[in-house]
Amino acid sequence: MKIRIPVYRPTIEEEELRAARSVLESRWLGMGALVEEFEKQTAAVIGARHVIAVSNCTAALWMTLQALGVKAGDEVIVPSMTYVSTPQAVLAVGAKPVFCEVREQDLLMDPEDVARRITFKTAAVIAVHYGGRICDMSALRRALGGKKIWILEDAAHAFGSRCTEGYAGTLADAGCLSFDPIKNITCGEGGAIVTGDDALAARLRRMRNVGVDTARQSRNQTGVAA
């Protein structure tokens, strides 16, 4: 007899059902006040300056790379142990993913191998926090040798994880989170970008909303068609 062992099972109870129902009953199904509240609460939990909610973590990675100016001809170092979304996001902006080794003891990217793979084309490094474990960010910064190379965190596996420097997602130029059904918390789908850079956050909010600065709900309240 085959036994099915569930890998994950989201906890959906009466509170979650009431919350989903209240959204449907509000007739406001797009981005609005509830999304803004989610961003504020997420930022408060992890101690972030800005949290920008997006459709999923893949979109978060792609948008952040694009907002940072990573482009065709650039290289982005990623760990060999990661989900396909990480290199896909690099390819989506026209850059080349360069795979580095991971450490045997924790499956996190090896800063020493990162250093060996840096070239004049290297524009960014994506540190993937795997299985709730956080990459050695101090060693990674040292590996860059003072070069102007962006560091992104793929923290899809590590929402709520914390080290001496802070929470996953807040330890680099930007961090990307996932809220899909197999993660620590879920929105059914969803992701977010975390950053302490005001200008980058403003750019990302415009990108998320096809270049429009104000939220759809705000425009509707001021008499502008949604």
Residue frames as a rotation matrix with the C-alpha (Angstrom) as fourth column:
MET 1
0.573 0.820 0.000 0.00
0.820 -0.573 0.000 0.00
0.000 0.000 -1.000 0.00
LYS 2
-0.332 -0.669 0.665 1.31
0.636 -0.679 -0.366 3.41
0.697 0.302 0.651 -0.96
ILE 3
0.275 0.342 -0.899 1.39
0.901 -0.418 0.117 6.01
-0.335 -0.842 -0.423 1.78
ARG 4
0.279 -0.115 0.953 1.17
0.557 -0.789 -0.258 9.65
0.782 0.603 -0.157 0.78
ILE 5
-0.049 -0.379 -0.924 3.31
0.945 -0.316 0.079 11.91
-0.322 -0.870 0.374 2.97
PRO 6
0.820 0.419 0.390 2.24
0.534 -0.804 -0.261 15.56
0.204 0.422 -0.883 2.60
VAL 7
-0.270 -0.948 0.168 5.14
0.846 -0.317 -0.429 17.95
0.460 0.027 0.887 2.12
TYR 8
-0.999 0.017 0.041 3.06
-0.034 -0.891 -0.453 20.94
0.029 -0.454 0.891 3.15
ARG 9
-0.200 0.980 -0.018 -0.47
0.877 0.187 0.442 21.73
0.437 0.072 -0.897 4.21
PRO 10
-0.726 -0.097 0.681 -1.39
-0.034 -0.984 -0.176 25.41
0.687 -0.151 0.711 4.68
THR 11
-0.672 0.513 -0.534 -3.35
0.689 0.168 -0.705 26.20
-0.272 -0.842 -0.466 7.83
ILE 12
-0.769 0.533 0.353 -6.64
-0.168 -0.702 0.693 27.70
0.616 0.473 0.629 6.68
GLU 13
-0.679 0.519 -0.519 -9.09
0.726 0.373 -0.577 28.25
-0.106 -0.769 -0.630 9.51
GLU 14
0.304 0.953 0.011 -12.13
0.946 -0.300 -0.123 30.40
-0.114 0.047 -0.992 10.19
GLU 15
0.276 -0.256 -0.926 -10.10
0.214 -0.923 0.319 33.60
-0.937 -0.286 -0.200 10.58
GLU 16
-0.783 -0.620 -0.061 -8.55
0.034 -0.140 0.990 33.19
-0.622 0.772 0.131 7.13
LEU 17
-0.515 0.673 0.531 -11.91
0.853 0.342 0.394 32.37
0.084 0.656 -0.750 5.57
ARG 18
0.479 0.689 -0.544 -13.50
0.743 -0.648 -0.167 35.48
-0.468 -0.324 -0.823 7.12
ALA 19
-0.119 -0.621 -0.775 -10.65
-0.017 -0.779 0.627 37.64
-0.993 0.088 0.082 5.85
ALA 20
-0.921 -0.206 0.332 -10.98
0.293 0.196 0.936 36.30
-0.258 0.959 -0.120 2.29
ARG 21
-0.118 0.967 0.227 -14.74
0.992 0.105 0.072 36.76
0.045 0.234 -0.971 2.41
SER 22
0.359 0.246 -0.900 -14.43
0.481 -0.875 -0.048 40.35
-0.800 -0.416 -0.432 3.60
VAL 23
-0.656 -0.636 -0.407 -12.26
-0.086 -0.473 0.877 41.14
-0.750 0.610 0.256 0.56
LEU 24
-0.811 0.396 0.431 -14.77
0.572 0.381 0.726 39.61
0.123 0.836 -0.535 -1.83
GLU 25
0.169 0.952 -0.256 -17.65
0.979 -0.191 -0.066 41.43
-0.112 -0.239 -0.964 -0.16
SER 26
-0.074 -0.273 -0.959 -15.79
0.292 -0.926 0.241 44.75
-0.953 -0.263 0.148 -0.38
ARG 27
0.845 0.353 0.402 -15.93
0.436 -0.021 -0.900 44.50
-0.309 0.936 -0.171 -4.22
TRP 28
0.664 -0.710 -0.235 -12.34
-0.745 -0.655 -0.126 45.83
-0.065 0.259 -0.964 -4.21
LEU 29
0.932 -0.187 0.311 -10.37
0.177 0.982 0.060 42.94
-0.317 -0.001 0.949 -5.69
GLY 30
0.553 -0.779 0.295 -7.27
0.348 -0.106 -0.931 44.78
0.757 0.618 0.212 -6.91
MET 31
-0.403 -0.816 -0.415 -4.39
0.796 -0.089 -0.599 46.41
0.452 -0.572 0.685 -5.08
GLY 32
0.321 0.582 0.747 -5.68
0.034 -0.795 0.605 48.69
0.946 -0.169 -0.275 -2.35
ALA 33
0.331 -0.134 0.934 -5.72
-0.827 -0.517 0.219 49.35
0.454 -0.845 -0.282 1.38
LEU 34
0.933 0.056 0.354 -5.37
-0.248 0.814 0.525 45.71
-0.259 -0.578 0.774 2.39
VAL 35
0.635 -0.766 0.104 -2.21
0.606 0.409 -0.682 45.31
0.480 0.496 0.724 0.30
GLU 36
0.121 -0.570 0.813 -0.77
-0.274 -0.806 -0.524 48.45
0.954 -0.159 -0.253 1.89
GLU 37
0.591 0.152 0.793 -1.56
-0.804 0.025 0.594 47.09
0.070 -0.988 0.137 5.35
PHE 38
0.960 -0.272 0.065 0.10
0.270 0.962 0.032 43.78
-0.071 -0.013 0.997 4.47
GLU 39
0.338 -0.874 0.350 3.23
0.386 -0.210 -0.898 45.65
0.858 0.439 0.266 3.35
LYS 40
0.171 -0.234 0.957 3.33
-0.683 -0.728 -0.056 47.68
0.710 -0.644 -0.284 6.58
GLN 41
0.793 0.184 0.580 2.89
-0.580 0.517 0.630 44.64
-0.184 -0.836 0.517 8.80
THR 42
0.838 -0.546 0.009 5.49
0.503 0.766 -0.400 42.63
0.211 0.339 0.917 6.90
ALA 43
0.163 -0.786 0.597 7.95
0.037 -0.600 -0.799 45.53
0.986 0.152 -0.068 7.18
ALA 44
0.376 0.044 0.926 7.27
-0.849 -0.384 0.363 45.74
0.371 -0.922 -0.107 10.93
VAL 45
0.983 0.044 0.178 7.89
-0.113 0.908 0.404 42.00
-0.144 -0.417 0.898 11.44
ILE 46
0.585 -0.793 0.172 11.29
0.805 0.542 -0.239 41.95
0.096 0.279 0.956 9.72
GLY 47
0.324 -0.465 -0.824 12.41
0.417 -0.711 0.566 45.50
-0.849 -0.527 -0.036 10.48
ALA 48
-0.346 -0.409 0.844 12.41
0.932 -0.045 0.360 46.73
-0.109 0.911 0.397 6.89
ARG 49
-0.731 0.055 -0.680 12.12
-0.012 -0.998 -0.068 50.29
-0.682 -0.041 0.730 5.62
HIS 50
-0.192 0.654 -0.732 10.17
-0.957 -0.289 -0.007 49.37
-0.216 0.699 0.682 2.48
VAL 51
-0.648 0.104 0.755 8.18
0.182 0.983 0.021 46.30
-0.740 0.151 -0.656 1.44
ILE 52
-0.374 0.486 -0.790 6.62
-0.887 -0.435 0.152 46.24
-0.270 0.758 0.594 -2.04
ALA 53
-0.080 0.437 0.896 4.11
-0.095 0.891 -0.443 43.44
-0.992 -0.120 -0.030 -2.63
VAL 54
-0.429 -0.057 -0.902 4.14
-0.898 -0.083 0.432 41.78
-0.100 0.995 -0.015 -6.06
SER 55
0.443 0.772 -0.456 2.60
-0.835 0.541 0.103 38.72
0.326 0.335 0.884 -7.71
ASN 56
0.970 -0.189 -0.155 5.33
0.230 0.923 0.310 36.23
0.084 -0.336 0.938 -6.74
CYS 57
0.516 -0.835 -0.190 9.00
0.058 -0.188 0.981 35.93
-0.855 -0.517 -0.048 -5.85
THR 58
-0.081 -0.520 0.850 10.05
0.927 0.274 0.256 35.36
-0.366 0.809 0.460 -9.46
ALA 59
0.545 0.357 0.759 8.51
0.632 -0.769 -0.093 38.72
0.551 0.530 -0.644 -10.38
ALA 60
0.958 -0.214 -0.192 10.25
0.018 -0.622 0.783 40.25
-0.287 -0.753 -0.592 -7.36
LEU 61
0.127 -0.971 0.203 13.65
0.475 0.239 0.847 39.04
-0.871 -0.011 0.492 -8.55
TRP 62
-0.072 -0.102 0.992 13.06
0.995 -0.076 0.064 40.15
0.069 0.992 0.107 -12.14
MET 63
0.789 0.454 0.415 11.75
0.437 -0.888 0.141 43.59
0.432 0.070 -0.899 -11.16
THR 64
0.814 -0.509 -0.278 14.62
0.047 -0.420 0.907 44.20
-0.578 -0.751 -0.318 -8.75
LEU 65
-0.106 -0.878 0.467 17.29
0.724 0.254 0.642 43.23
-0.682 0.406 0.608 -11.26
GLN 66
0.084 0.221 0.972 15.68
0.915 -0.403 0.013 45.48
0.394 0.888 -0.236 -13.86
ALA 67
0.937 0.339 0.085 15.31
0.269 -0.856 0.442 48.38
0.222 -0.391 -0.893 -11.40
LEU 68
0.552 -0.810 -0.198 19.01
0.133 -0.148 0.980 48.09
-0.823 -0.567 0.026 -10.51
GLY 69
0.510 -0.302 -0.806 19.95
-0.780 -0.557 -0.285 48.36
-0.362 0.774 -0.519 -14.18
VAL 70
-0.387 -0.600 0.701 21.12
-0.185 0.795 0.578 44.79
-0.903 0.094 -0.418 -14.75
LYS 71
0.503 0.533 -0.680 20.94
-0.680 -0.241 -0.692 44.22
-0.533 0.811 0.241 -18.49
ALA 72
0.984 -0.132 0.117 22.05
0.176 0.726 -0.665 42.22
0.003 0.675 0.737 -21.52
GLY 73
0.368 -0.926 0.085 25.78
-0.062 -0.115 -0.991 41.52
0.928 0.360 -0.100 -21.43
ASP 74
-0.012 -0.320 0.947 25.92
-0.957 -0.269 -0.103 41.52
0.288 -0.908 -0.303 -17.63
GLU 75
-0.336 -0.101 -0.936 26.58
0.088 0.986 -0.138 38.47
0.938 -0.129 -0.323 -15.48
VAL 76
0.230 0.448 0.864 24.80
-0.891 -0.261 0.372 37.56
0.392 -0.855 0.339 -12.25
ILE 77
-0.745 -0.567 -0.351 26.27
-0.347 0.780 -0.521 34.97
0.569 -0.267 -0.778 -9.89
VAL 78
0.347 0.876 0.333 23.73
-0.881 0.184 0.435 32.52
0.320 -0.445 0.836 -8.47
PRO 79
-0.351 -0.480 0.804 24.18
-0.745 0.664 0.071 29.34
-0.568 -0.573 -0.591 -6.41
SER 80
-0.764 0.015 -0.645 23.96
-0.478 0.659 0.581 25.96
0.433 0.752 -0.496 -8.11
MET 81
-0.699 0.577 -0.423 21.48
0.703 0.663 -0.257 24.86
0.132 -0.476 -0.869 -5.42
THR 82
-0.761 0.518 -0.390 18.35
-0.291 -0.810 -0.509 26.94
-0.580 -0.275 0.767 -6.02
TYR 83
0.140 0.881 0.453 14.93
0.446 0.352 -0.823 26.91
-0.884 0.317 -0.344 -7.62
VAL 84
-0.204 -0.234 0.950 14.66
0.975 0.036 0.219 27.61
-0.086 0.972 0.221 -11.36
SER 85
0.793 0.603 0.082 13.16
0.607 -0.794 -0.036 31.06
0.044 0.078 -0.996 -10.67
THR 86
0.472 -0.659 -0.585 16.53
0.165 -0.585 0.794 32.49
-0.866 -0.472 -0.168 -9.66
PRO 87
-0.648 -0.741 0.175 18.34
0.329 -0.065 0.942 31.99
-0.687 0.668 0.286 -13.00
GLN 88
-0.085 0.692 0.717 15.08
0.995 0.029 0.090 32.59
0.042 0.721 -0.691 -14.91
ALA 89
0.782 0.378 -0.496 14.85
0.463 -0.885 0.056 36.09
-0.418 -0.273 -0.866 -13.48
VAL 90
-0.092 -0.906 -0.413 18.43
-0.010 -0.414 0.910 36.76
-0.996 0.088 0.029 -14.61
LEU 91
-0.694 -0.134 0.707 17.65
0.640 0.337 0.691 35.51
-0.331 0.932 -0.148 -18.12
ALA 92
0.291 0.937 0.194 14.49
0.945 -0.250 -0.211 37.61
-0.149 0.245 -0.958 -18.22
VAL 93
0.728 -0.090 -0.680 16.51
-0.006 -0.992 0.125 40.85
-0.686 -0.087 -0.723 -18.02
GLY 94
0.929 -0.324 -0.178 18.89
-0.195 -0.022 -0.981 39.58
0.314 0.946 -0.083 -20.71
ALA 95
0.193 -0.900 0.392 21.81
-0.981 -0.181 0.068 38.86
0.009 -0.397 -0.918 -18.38
LYS 96
0.102 -0.275 -0.956 23.75
-0.311 0.904 -0.293 35.61
0.945 0.327 0.007 -17.98
PRO 97
0.859 0.152 0.489 23.43
-0.512 0.219 0.831 33.49
0.019 -0.964 0.266 -14.82
VAL 98
-0.082 -0.930 -0.358 26.82
-0.516 0.346 -0.783 32.26
0.853 0.121 -0.508 -13.60
PHE 99
0.837 0.498 -0.227 26.52
-0.120 0.571 0.812 29.31
0.534 -0.653 0.538 -11.23
CYS 100
-0.190 -0.882 0.431 28.78
-0.799 -0.116 -0.590 29.02
0.571 -0.456 -0.683 -8.19
GLU 101
-0.478 -0.073 -0.875 29.35
0.245 0.946 -0.213 26.16
0.843 -0.316 -0.434 -5.78
VAL 102
0.543 0.606 0.581 27.46
-0.517 -0.303 0.800 25.70
0.661 -0.735 0.149 -2.53
ARG 103
-0.445 -0.723 0.528 28.95
-0.858 0.177 -0.482 24.64
0.255 -0.667 -0.700 0.78
GLU 104
-0.513 0.198 -0.835 28.50
-0.003 0.973 0.232 20.97
0.858 0.122 -0.498 1.69
GLN 105
-0.911 0.045 -0.411 27.55
0.408 0.247 -0.879 21.69
0.062 -0.968 -0.243 5.30
ASP 106
-0.451 0.773 -0.447 24.54
0.191 -0.405 -0.894 23.93
-0.872 -0.488 0.035 4.64
LEU 107
-0.124 0.357 0.926 23.93
0.964 0.264 0.027 24.05
-0.235 0.896 -0.377 0.83
LEU 108
0.781 0.308 -0.544 24.41
0.244 -0.951 -0.189 27.85
-0.575 0.015 -0.818 0.85
MET 109
0.877 -0.428 0.219 26.52
0.136 -0.218 -0.967 29.68
0.462 0.877 -0.133 -1.73
ASP 110
0.426 -0.833 -0.353 30.25
0.870 0.270 0.413 29.49
-0.249 -0.483 0.839 -1.14
PRO 111
0.887 -0.048 -0.460 31.71
-0.062 -0.998 -0.014 33.03
-0.458 0.041 -0.888 -0.88
GLU 112
-0.105 -0.994 0.007 35.16
-0.205 0.029 0.978 31.78
-0.973 0.102 -0.207 -1.87
ASP 113
-0.411 0.007 0.912 33.80
0.780 0.520 0.347 30.35
-0.472 0.854 -0.220 -5.10
VAL 114
0.757 0.653 -0.015 31.82
0.585 -0.688 -0.428 33.55
-0.290 0.315 -0.903 -5.69
ALA 115
0.466 -0.665 -0.584 35.13
-0.311 -0.741 0.595 35.46
-0.829 -0.096 -0.551 -5.57
ARG 116
-0.504 -0.718 0.480 36.62
0.165 0.465 0.870 33.13
-0.848 0.517 -0.116 -8.20
ARG 117
-0.210 0.527 0.824 33.73
0.945 0.325 0.032 33.71
-0.251 0.785 -0.566 -10.59
ILE 118
0.551 0.367 -0.750 33.69
0.266 -0.928 -0.260 37.52
-0.791 -0.056 -0.609 -10.55
THR 119
-0.261 -0.585 0.768 34.58
0.961 -0.084 0.262 39.15
-0.089 0.807 0.584 -13.88
PHE 120
-0.956 -0.104 -0.274 34.35
0.084 -0.993 0.083 42.67
-0.281 0.056 0.958 -15.25
LYS 121
-0.630 0.776 -0.031 30.85
-0.151 -0.083 0.985 41.70
0.762 0.625 0.170 -16.44
THR 122
-0.469 0.455 -0.757 29.54
0.819 0.544 -0.181 40.80
0.330 -0.705 -0.628 -12.98
ALA 123
-0.440 0.416 0.796 26.70
-0.160 -0.909 0.386 43.15
0.884 0.042 0.466 -12.10
ALA 124
0.188 0.599 0.779 25.05
-0.937 -0.128 0.324 41.34
0.293 -0.791 0.537 -9.20
VAL 125
-0.881 -0.294 -0.372 25.09
-0.142 0.912 -0.385 38.35
0.452 -0.286 -0.845 -6.89
ILE 126
0.202 0.962 0.183 21.89
-0.696 0.010 0.718 36.64
0.689 -0.272 0.672 -5.72
ALA 127
-0.861 -0.458 0.223 22.33
-0.458 0.505 -0.732 35.06
0.223 -0.732 -0.644 -2.31
VAL 128
0.058 0.898 -0.436 19.77
-0.390 0.422 0.818 32.28
0.919 0.123 0.375 -1.87
HIS 129
-0.532 -0.109 0.840 18.87
-0.844 0.147 -0.516 31.53
-0.067 -0.983 -0.171 1.75
TYR 130
-0.308 0.348 -0.885 18.07
-0.455 0.764 0.458 27.83
0.836 0.544 -0.077 1.58
GLY 131
-0.024 0.377 -0.926 15.84
0.506 0.804 0.314 25.86
0.862 -0.461 -0.210 3.96
GLY 132
0.897 0.435 -0.079 15.55
0.305 -0.478 0.824 28.75
0.321 -0.763 -0.561 6.40
ARG 133
0.291 -0.876 -0.384 19.33
0.800 0.003 0.600 29.14
-0.525 -0.482 0.702 6.67
ILE 134
0.954 0.046 -0.297 20.88
-0.060 -0.939 -0.339 32.53
-0.295 0.341 -0.893 5.92
CYS 135
0.592 -0.774 0.225 23.95
0.551 0.184 -0.814 32.93
0.588 0.606 0.535 3.74
ASP 136
0.125 -0.667 -0.734 27.12
0.854 -0.304 0.422 34.30
-0.505 -0.680 0.532 5.30
MET 137
0.844 0.350 0.406 26.51
0.522 -0.706 -0.478 37.85
0.119 0.616 -0.779 4.12
SER 138
0.724 -0.648 -0.237 29.65
-0.370 -0.655 0.659 39.29
-0.582 -0.389 -0.714 5.71
ALA 139
-0.182 -0.804 0.566 31.84
0.191 0.535 0.823 36.76
-0.965 0.257 0.056 3.91
LEU 140
0.279 0.360 0.890 29.95
0.927 0.139 -0.347 37.41
-0.249 0.922 -0.295 0.69
ARG 141
0.995 0.067 -0.075 30.56
0.052 -0.982 -0.182 41.15
-0.086 0.177 -0.980 0.92
ARG 142
0.291 -0.956 -0.028 34.26
-0.401 -0.148 0.904 40.51
-0.869 -0.252 -0.426 1.53
ALA 143
-0.049 -0.287 0.957 34.33
0.619 0.743 0.254 38.22
-0.784 0.605 0.141 -1.52
LEU 144
0.772 0.413 0.483 33.29
0.633 -0.437 -0.639 41.15
-0.053 0.799 -0.599 -3.72
GLY 145
-0.138 -0.988 -0.070 36.50
0.977 -0.148 0.155 42.95
-0.164 -0.047 0.985 -2.80
GLY 146
-0.346 0.021 -0.938 34.95
0.269 -0.955 -0.121 46.41
-0.899 -0.294 0.325 -2.74
LYS 147
-0.963 0.025 0.270 33.68
0.264 -0.130 0.956 46.18
0.059 0.991 0.118 -6.32
LYS 148
-0.556 0.818 -0.148 30.37
-0.712 -0.561 -0.422 47.87
-0.428 -0.129 0.894 -7.17
ILE 149
-0.792 0.342 -0.505 28.31
-0.048 0.791 0.610 44.71
0.608 0.508 -0.610 -7.46
TRP 150
-0.078 0.860 0.504 24.70
-0.895 -0.283 0.344 44.57
0.438 -0.424 0.792 -6.30
ILE 151
-0.987 -0.102 -0.121 23.74
-0.037 0.892 -0.450 41.94
0.154 -0.440 -0.885 -3.73
LEU 152
-0.090 0.996 0.027 20.19
-0.817 -0.089 0.569 40.56
0.569 0.029 0.822 -3.78
GLU 153
-0.812 -0.046 0.582 18.71
-0.431 0.720 -0.544 38.09
-0.394 -0.692 -0.604 -1.32
ASP 154
-0.249 0.761 -0.599 16.43
-0.447 0.459 0.768 35.36
0.859 0.459 0.226 -2.59
ALA 155
-0.873 -0.061 0.484 14.73
-0.487 0.157 -0.859 34.83
-0.024 -0.986 -0.166 0.76
ALA 156
-0.083 0.890 -0.448 11.84
-0.726 0.254 0.639 32.74
0.683 0.378 0.625 -0.57
HIS 157
0.153 0.067 -0.986 12.85
0.304 0.946 0.111 29.94
0.940 -0.316 0.125 1.83
ALA 158
-0.504 -0.618 -0.604 13.60
0.755 0.025 -0.655 32.13
0.420 -0.786 0.454 4.81
PHE 159
-0.017 0.536 0.844 10.81
-0.168 -0.834 0.526 34.50
0.986 -0.133 0.104 5.78
GLY 160
0.873 0.375 0.313 11.24
-0.319 -0.048 0.947 35.12
0.370 -0.926 0.078 9.51
SER 161
0.537 -0.766 -0.353 14.78
0.806 0.589 -0.052 33.74
0.248 -0.257 0.934 9.68
ARG 162
0.928 -0.208 0.310 17.16
-0.277 -0.940 0.200 35.96
0.250 -0.271 -0.929 11.59
CYS 163
0.269 -0.905 -0.331 20.90
0.806 0.399 -0.436 36.26
0.527 -0.149 0.837 12.17
THR 164
-0.104 -0.368 -0.924 23.01
0.873 -0.479 0.092 38.72
-0.476 -0.797 0.371 14.15
GLU 165
-0.950 -0.307 0.062 22.75
0.291 -0.791 0.538 41.27
-0.116 0.529 0.841 11.30
GLY 166
-0.501 0.836 -0.225 18.97
-0.746 -0.548 -0.378 41.14
-0.439 -0.022 0.898 11.08
TYR 167
0.238 0.729 0.642 16.16
-0.146 0.680 -0.718 39.33
-0.960 0.077 0.269 9.30
ALA 168
-0.552 -0.327 0.767 16.46
0.626 0.445 0.640 37.58
-0.551 0.834 -0.040 5.96
GLY 169
0.288 0.622 0.728 15.56
0.943 -0.316 -0.103 40.03
0.165 0.716 -0.678 3.21
THR 170
0.994 0.105 -0.015 17.01
0.105 -0.962 0.252 43.06
0.012 -0.252 -0.968 4.99
LEU 171
0.536 -0.844 -0.006 20.71
0.281 0.171 0.944 42.19
-0.796 -0.508 0.329 4.71
ALA 172
-0.434 -0.676 0.596 21.58
0.793 0.028 0.609 43.42
-0.428 0.737 0.523 1.20
ASP 173
-0.989 0.061 -0.138 20.65
-0.119 -0.875 0.469 46.03
-0.092 0.480 0.873 -1.41
ALA 174
-0.120 0.989 -0.091 17.29
-0.973 -0.099 0.209 44.29
0.198 0.114 0.974 -1.77
GLY 175
-0.878 -0.080 0.472 15.58
-0.234 0.932 -0.277 41.09
-0.418 -0.353 -0.837 -0.72
CYS 176
-0.406 0.752 -0.520 12.84
-0.742 0.061 0.668 39.04
0.534 0.657 0.533 -2.36
LEU 177
-0.687 0.282 0.670 10.19
-0.482 0.513 -0.710 37.08
-0.543 -0.811 -0.217 -0.45
SER 178
-0.720 0.505 -0.476 7.68
-0.213 0.493 0.844 34.40
0.660 0.709 -0.247 -1.42
PHE 179
-0.586 0.615 0.527 4.19
-0.671 -0.005 -0.741 33.81
-0.453 -0.788 0.416 -0.04
ASP 180
-0.245 0.507 -0.827 3.08
-0.715 0.481 0.507 30.86
0.655 0.715 0.245 -2.15
PRO 181
0.645 0.761 0.060 1.29
-0.567 0.425 0.705 27.88
0.512 -0.489 0.706 -0.55
ILE 182
0.609 -0.427 -0.668 4.44
0.513 0.855 -0.078 25.98
0.605 -0.295 0.740 0.53
LYS 183
-0.352 -0.797 0.491 6.07
0.110 -0.556 -0.824 28.89
0.929 -0.236 0.284 2.37
ASN 184
-0.879 -0.099 -0.467 5.98
0.461 0.084 -0.884 29.84
0.127 -0.992 -0.028 6.08
ILE 185
-0.261 0.870 -0.417 3.08
0.067 -0.415 -0.907 32.20
-0.963 -0.264 0.050 5.46
THR 186
-0.750 0.022 0.661 0.96
0.644 0.253 0.722 32.27
-0.151 0.967 -0.204 2.33
CYS 187
-0.498 0.633 -0.593 -1.30
-0.491 -0.769 -0.409 34.62
-0.715 0.087 0.694 0.44
GLY 188
0.664 0.597 0.450 -2.33
0.040 0.573 -0.819 31.79
-0.746 0.562 0.356 -1.89
GLU 189
0.396 -0.702 0.592 0.26
0.840 0.017 -0.542 33.33
0.370 0.712 0.597 -4.19
GLY 190
0.980 0.053 0.194 2.38
0.004 -0.970 0.242 36.40
0.201 -0.237 -0.951 -3.84
GLY 191
0.113 -0.976 -0.186 5.81
0.951 0.161 -0.265 37.81
0.289 -0.147 0.946 -3.24
ALA 192
0.970 0.162 -0.180 7.47
0.213 -0.927 0.309 41.00
-0.116 -0.338 -0.934 -2.06
ILE 193
0.164 -0.930 0.330 10.58
0.553 -0.190 -0.811 43.12
0.817 0.316 0.483 -2.48
VAL 194
0.807 -0.010 -0.590 12.37
0.554 -0.331 0.764 44.47
-0.203 -0.944 -0.261 0.59
THR 195
-0.004 -0.860 0.510 14.76
0.758 -0.335 -0.559 47.41
0.652 0.385 0.653 0.50
GLY 196
0.191 -0.022 -0.981 16.08
0.818 -0.548 0.172 50.24
-0.542 -0.836 -0.087 2.61
ASP 197
-0.840 -0.540 0.058 16.74
0.450 -0.631 0.632 52.43
-0.304 0.557 0.773 -0.44
ASP 198
-0.129 0.852 -0.507 14.04
0.085 -0.500 -0.862 55.11
-0.988 -0.154 -0.008 -0.85
ALA 199
-0.217 0.002 -0.976 14.79
-0.861 -0.472 0.190 55.77
-0.461 0.881 0.104 -4.52
LEU 200
-0.944 -0.146 -0.296 14.82
-0.273 0.850 0.451 52.06
0.186 0.506 -0.842 -5.39
ALA 201
-0.654 0.756 0.015 11.54
0.503 0.450 -0.738 51.53
-0.565 -0.475 -0.675 -3.54
ALA 202
-0.012 0.653 -0.757 9.89
-0.333 -0.716 -0.613 54.39
-0.943 0.245 0.226 -5.43
ARG 203
-0.508 -0.256 -0.823 11.13
-0.858 0.062 0.510 52.99
-0.079 0.965 -0.251 -8.75
LEU 204
-0.992 0.106 -0.061 9.80
0.103 0.993 0.056 49.53
0.067 0.049 -0.997 -7.90
ARG 205
-0.374 0.912 -0.168 6.38
0.317 -0.044 -0.947 50.87
-0.872 -0.407 -0.272 -6.89
ARG 206
-0.014 0.337 -0.941 6.10
-0.767 -0.608 -0.206 52.61
-0.642 0.719 0.267 -10.26
MET 207
-0.760 -0.336 -0.556 7.18
-0.626 0.609 0.488 49.46
0.175 0.719 -0.673 -12.10
ARG 208
-0.878 0.449 0.168 4.62
0.304 0.793 -0.527 47.40
-0.370 -0.412 -0.833 -10.21
ASN 209
0.061 0.966 -0.250 1.83
0.449 -0.250 -0.858 49.74
-0.892 -0.060 -0.449 -11.27
VAL 210
0.235 -0.031 0.971 2.78
0.970 0.067 -0.233 50.23
-0.058 0.997 0.046 -14.96
GLY 211
-0.554 -0.646 0.526 4.51
0.685 -0.712 -0.153 53.53
0.473 0.276 0.837 -14.22
VAL 212
0.285 0.732 0.619 1.68
0.066 -0.659 0.749 55.10
0.956 -0.172 -0.236 -12.20
ASP 213
-0.680 -0.666 0.307 2.70
-0.192 -0.242 -0.951 56.63
0.708 -0.706 0.037 -8.87
THR 214
-0.480 0.569 0.668 -0.62
-0.874 -0.238 -0.424 56.56
-0.082 -0.787 0.611 -7.00
ALA 215
-0.884 0.210 0.417 -2.54
0.109 0.962 -0.251 53.45
-0.454 -0.177 -0.873 -5.99
ARG 216
-0.744 0.641 0.186 -5.66
0.316 0.094 0.944 52.58
0.588 0.761 -0.273 -7.96
GLN 217
0.010 0.776 -0.630 -7.83
0.988 0.090 0.126 53.02
0.154 -0.624 -0.766 -4.89
SER 218
-0.342 -0.225 -0.912 -6.49
0.506 -0.862 0.023 56.55
-0.792 -0.454 0.409 -4.28
ARG 219
-0.998 -0.036 -0.050 -7.17
-0.025 -0.508 0.861 57.51
-0.056 0.861 0.506 -7.91
ASN 220
-0.439 0.897 -0.048 -10.71
0.620 0.341 0.706 56.21
0.650 0.280 -0.706 -7.64
GLN 221
0.049 0.441 -0.896 -11.36
0.968 -0.244 -0.067 58.18
-0.248 -0.864 -0.439 -4.45
THR 222
-0.499 -0.297 -0.814 -10.20
0.196 -0.954 0.227 61.39
-0.844 -0.046 0.534 -6.08
GLY 223
0.396 0.822 -0.409 -12.62
-0.274 -0.319 -0.907 61.00
-0.876 0.471 0.099 -8.97
VAL 224
-0.282 -0.543 -0.791 -10.21
-0.945 0.014 0.328 59.52
-0.167 0.839 -0.517 -11.48
ALA 225
0.695 0.619 -0.366 -11.45
-0.686 0.723 -0.081 56.40
0.214 0.308 0.927 -13.26
ALA 226
0.263 -0.579 0.771 -9.88
-0.510 0.595 0.621 53.18
-0.819 -0.557 -0.139 -11.96
